[in-house]
Amino acid sequence: MIIVKLMGGLGNQMFQYAAGRRLALLHQTELKLDLNWFARISPVITSRKYELGAYPIQATVASAEDMRTIMPTKLPAILSRLIVQLLPRRMHRYVVERQYRFDPDILSLPDDVYLDGYWQCPNYFDDIADTIRDEFTLRTEPGPKNHQLAEEIMRTESVSIHIRRGDYVSHPTHRRLYASCSREYYQSAAEMIAGRVRQPNYFIFSDDPDWVRKNVISVNPVRFVDHNGPDRACEDMRLMSCCKHHIIANSSFSWWGAWLSHNTDKIVIAPANWFRDEKLSTRDLIPRQWIQL
C-alpha cells in the first residue's frame, strides 16, 4: 500500500497523485489518498478542496487504520518527521520531500510508504505518462458551452494564456514565495508565439479576468474564458489542454493544462522565475522541450 498526502489546488493534487500512482504500479499495490489536509484551516495557507474525484483515478481514500499501518508511532507528527530524516531513505516509511528538485531515490522506494510533499517534477511519472493522461481525462462530457468552446479551440491555432493572481497577490505568504509574471513576460511570449504560429487565436484563463482585461496583455483575436468559475477548475483545465500552444503562469494548474495537451508540435512558454528565491530552481519542473522566458 502506498499512501500519498494530498494538499493544495488541483494542479498540486495531480502531481502528488502521479508520483504515488507510479510507485503503486511499481509494486502492484493499492494507492490510498490522505485527505486530512483539506479539513485543516490555517491563516498561512490558501483554503482548497479535494478535486481529483472528477477523474477516473485508481485510488481510494486512506482510512485511519491505513494510516496506522504505515505510521504506527504515537509520537507527535513533527517529531516523527525529524526522526525519519535521520534514517537512510531505504528505511523510511514516512517519506518527506527533501528538496524542490527531482529526487531519484523516490523511484525506488519500497512498498508501504507514505509520501509527504509536492513532487512537482515529471521525472516521477514520465514512464507512466500514458496512464496518467488517461486517468486525468474527466469522467463526464463537457456541457454545451464548454463543448462549443472546445470545438472552436480545436479548429483554430489556439494558444492558452494562464494569468494567475488570486492568492499570489492577496496572500502574504504566497506573495513572498512566488514571483509575479509581468505584463512584459506575457507580451514577449505572445510575440514569440506569433512569430512561429500562423494566425494564433488566444484564449485567456485567469482567476481575475476583469483585472486582466484592463492591465495585462494586448493580443488579438482573444477570448476570455471566465464562465466556469473556481468551482469548476477541471473544466477550465480540460479546455486549456485542448489548446495547441500554451503560455503558462508559474502555476501547477497551467503546467498540467499544457502537459495534458496531445498536440505533438505544441509550443509551451513558461516563466524562468517561478519563485522569488532564486535558489529554488525549476530545472526539473519544466520539460526540456518547453521554452523558459
Secondary structure as UniProt FT lines:
FT   STRAND          2..5
FT   HELIX           10..27
FT   STRAND          31..34
FT   HELIX           36..39
FT   TURN            43..44
FT   HELIX           52..54
FT   STRAND          60..61
FT   HELIX           64..70
FT   HELIX           77..85
FT   HELIX           89..91
FT   STRAND          94..96
FT   HELIX           104..108
FT   STRAND          113..116
FT   HELIX           122..124
FT   HELIX           126..128
FT   HELIX           129..135
FT   HELIX           144..155
FT   STRAND          157..163
FT   HELIX           167..170
FT   HELIX           172..177
FT   HELIX           183..196
FT   STRAND          200..206
FT   HELIX           209..215
FT   STRAND          222..225
FT   HELIX           230..232
FT   HELIX           233..242
FT   STRAND          245..247
FT   HELIX           252..259
FT   TURN            264..265
FT   STRAND          268..270
FT   TURN            278..279
FT   TURN            283..285
FT   TURN            288..289
FT   STRAND          291..292
//
